[in-house]
Amino acid sequence: MNINVYLKHLVLQKKLKLKEISYKTSLDPAYISRVLNNKTNMTKDKNFSKFCYVLNINKDNLYKYDSSFSSLCNEFLTAAFYIDREKRIQLFEEITKYSFKIDKTPQYLEYLLIKFVNSVITKKYNTYLANHLIKLYKGFSSYHKKVFLTFYYGYHIVKEEYDAEPYFDEALSIETESQNLEMMLYFYKFGSFAQNPSTFDLNYYNKCKEILELTNNHKRLVDLNILYSIFLRNFGYIKEGLNNDLSTLKLVNDLNLTYFIEILLNNISNSYLLLNDFENALNYYLRTLKYLKTNSTYFNIAFCFYRTNRKKECEKYLKLAKTATCKNDYYYLLILWLDSMTKKEYSQKCYKILIQLYNKNFEKLVPQQKNFILIELINYYKFHHMYKEALNISANLINKNAISQTQIIYFKE
């Protein structure tokens, strides 16, 4: 890591101002700024000593380099690229312990970079660290700069913040010899399409897949296929997404990649529910319970039983849903709604819960959840012969791909 960048890290860490450093070193603030922004190197040893004195560091430490530490960091990144969870955890523990040996050298920035990457992978977001590194990365080597930009872009994508395209473009423009790093950048880019679809673009999916197949990265390929199914579902290709998940589940079982089974079973269950194939949805949801005992899973099982006129089974799983781990308030209210529906279909209480969901939670929901509420409001209005109100709600679904776990019901007059 660059010495100038490390000096800037210390200045930021100690919250020193240019004027303060200038006063203590008798150096021009503009010169200090150029040094800290890696636009010039200190040619005079006297100036260097002044900097070290103000920052309270040993000048000799600035030239120390531990190749073993860098090797550990590279091994960690490889484990991250290949989704080798156990090895990644082990290596991060080793790197954290090792960091105390290099915390007075520029290599400490390499530790901070690895720490940030780990926070993105584990989704334990370190906003302070992200904001600190964004002020430093331009002075990194090309490789470390691309590592930071790739995971900084991924940091925004996994947080469902889709305003980080300039960082993707900058990362893409940096050439390195790392195929894995290029793959990871494509992976996050396709993830942004899958989670927030705007155009049916498979360019980055194909680029990522090509590298994964070339490098025999089976786990990441499975992860990419899961994203591909989400992408298909979000464009209304439910059956195609389902078939892709079923094929991926077979691959996962063949390769004994148990890490993905929970995700795939849940996604397959959801796809069958979206197709209103309640029997197959039940089959997979009941298998999902081995891994995922949340109120959303129990609700979906109860809803399948409700739609197939099995009231006792529905009530059994509603009871479990009420005491299960809460995924979010949306499902808590849906559980109350379905419980009310089992007692008296489309009662005033059912309506009030739907209106509560519509008024308070609606904008926070994904399209499929929004459609569920809208369709059940239409069903309520139709059940009570309030056709004008049903028509008004229906306007929200016109010209939309109205994918939902429920359906508009025909009521006999």
Residue pairs with C-beta under 8 A, 6 or more apart in sequence:
1 106
1 107
1 108
1 109
1 110
1 140
1 141
1 144
2 38
2 106
2 139
2 140
2 141
3 62
3 63
3 106
4 35
4 36
4 37
4 38
4 41
4 139
5 38
5 106
5 109
5 136
5 139
5 140
6 62
6 105
6 106
6 108
6 109
7 35
7 36
7 51
7 55
8 36
8 37
8 38
8 135
8 136
8 139
9 108
9 109
9 112
9 132
9 136
10 55
10 57
11 21
11 36
11 55
12 132
12 135
12 136
14 55
16 54
16 55
18 29
18 32
18 33
19 29
21 27
21 29
21 32
21 51
21 54
22 28
22 29
22 32
24 50
24 53
24 54
25 32
25 47
25 50
25 51
25 53
25 54
26 50
27 47
27 50
31 40
34 40
35 41
35 42
35 51
37 138
37 139
38 138
38 139
42 48
42 51
48 59
49 59
52 58
52 59
52 62
57 104
58 104
61 104
61 105
62 105
62 106
64 102
64 105
64 107
65 105
65 107
66 101
66 102
66 105
66 107
68 98
69 95
69 98
69 101
69 102
69 107
69 110
69 111
70 107
70 110
72 91
72 94
72 95
72 98
73 95
73 110
73 111
73 113
73 114
75 87
75 91
76 88
76 91
76 92
76 95
76 114
76 117
76 118
77 114
77 117
77 147
77 180
77 181
78 84
78 180
79 87
79 88
79 91
80 88
80 117
80 118
80 121
81 180
81 181
81 183
81 184
81 217
81 220
82 217
82 219
82 220
83 219
83 220
83 223
83 259
84 219
85 259
88 118
88 121
92 114
92 118
95 111
95 114
96 111
96 115
98 111
99 108
99 111
102 108
102 110
102 111
103 111
109 136
109 140
110 144
112 129
112 132
112 133
113 133
113 140
113 144
113 147
113 148
115 126
115 129
116 126
116 129
116 130
116 133
116 148
116 151
116 152
116 155
117 147
117 151
119 125
119 126
119 129
119 130
119 155
120 151
120 154
120 155
120 158
123 158
125 155
125 159
130 152
130 155
133 148
133 152
134 152
137 144
137 145
137 148
137 149
137 152
138 145
140 148
142 174
142 175
142 176
143 176
143 178
143 181
145 174
146 171
146 174
146 176
146 178
146 181
146 185
147 181
149 167
149 168
149 170
149 171
149 174
150 171
150 181
150 184
150 185
150 188
151 184
152 164
152 167
153 164
153 167
153 168
153 171
153 185
153 188
153 189
154 184
154 188
154 191
155 164
156 162
156 163
156 164
156 167
157 164
157 188
157 191
157 192
157 195
158 191
160 195
160 196
162 192
162 196
168 185
168 188
168 189
171 185
172 185
176 182
179 211
179 214
179 215
180 211
180 215
180 217
182 211
183 208
183 211
183 212
183 215
183 217
183 220
186 204
186 205
186 207
186 208
186 211
187 208
187 220
187 223
187 224
187 227
189 204
190 204
190 205
190 208
190 224
190 227
190 228
190 231
191 227
193 199
193 201
193 204
193 205
193 231
194 227
194 228
194 230
194 231
194 234
195 230
195 234
197 231
197 234
197 235
200 235
205 224
205 227
205 228
205 231
208 224
209 221
209 224
211 217
212 220
212 221
212 224
213 221
218 255
218 257
219 257
219 259
219 260
222 248
222 251
222 252
222 257
222 260
223 260
225 244
225 245
225 247
225 248
225 251
226 245
226 248
226 260
226 263
226 264
226 267
228 241
228 244
229 241
229 242
229 244
229 245
229 248
229 267
229 271
230 241
230 267
231 241
232 238
232 240
232 241
232 244
233 241
233 271
233 274
233 403
234 367
235 401
236 401
236 403
238 271
238 274
238 275
238 403
239 271
239 275
241 271
242 268
242 271
242 272
242 275
245 264
245 267
245 268
245 271
246 268
248 260
248 264
249 261
249 264
249 265
249 268
251 257
252 258
252 260
252 261
252 264
253 261
261 291
262 288
262 291
262 292
265 284
265 287
265 288
265 291
265 292
266 288
266 292
266 297
268 284
269 281
269 284
269 285
269 288
269 300
270 281
270 300
270 405
272 278
272 280
272 281
272 284
273 281
273 300
273 303
273 304
273 405
274 368
274 403
274 404
274 405
276 307
276 405
276 407
278 304
278 307
278 308
279 304
279 308
281 300
281 304
282 301
282 304
282 305
282 308
285 297
285 300
285 301
285 304
286 301
288 297
289 297
289 301
293 324
293 325
294 324
294 325
294 326
294 327
294 331
295 321
295 322
295 324
295 325
295 326
295 327
295 331
295 332
295 335
296 327
296 328
296 331
297 324
298 317
298 318
298 320
298 321
298 324
298 335
299 317
299 318
299 321
299 331
299 334
299 335
299 338
300 405
301 317
302 313
302 314
302 315
302 316
302 317
302 318
302 321
302 335
302 338
303 314
303 338
303 405
303 406
305 311
305 313
305 314
305 317
306 314
306 338
306 341
306 342
307 406
311 342
314 338
314 342
315 342
318 335
318 338
318 339
318 342
321 331
321 335
322 335
322 339
326 332
329 361
330 357
330 361
330 364
330 365
330 369
333 353
333 356
333 357
333 361
334 357
336 353
337 350
337 353
337 354
337 357
337 376
340 347
340 349
340 350
340 353
341 347
341 350
344 350
345 383
346 379
346 380
346 383
346 384
350 380
351 377
351 380
354 373
354 376
354 377
354 380
355 377
357 373
358 373
358 377
362 370
362 373
365 373
367 400
367 401
367 403
368 403
368 404
368 405
371 397
371 400
371 402
371 403
371 404
372 404
372 405
372 406
374 393
374 396
374 397
374 402
375 397
375 402
375 404
375 406
375 407
375 408
376 406
377 390
377 393
378 390
378 393
378 394
378 408
379 406
379 408
379 409
380 386
381 387
381 389
381 390
381 393
382 390
382 408
382 409
382 411
383 411
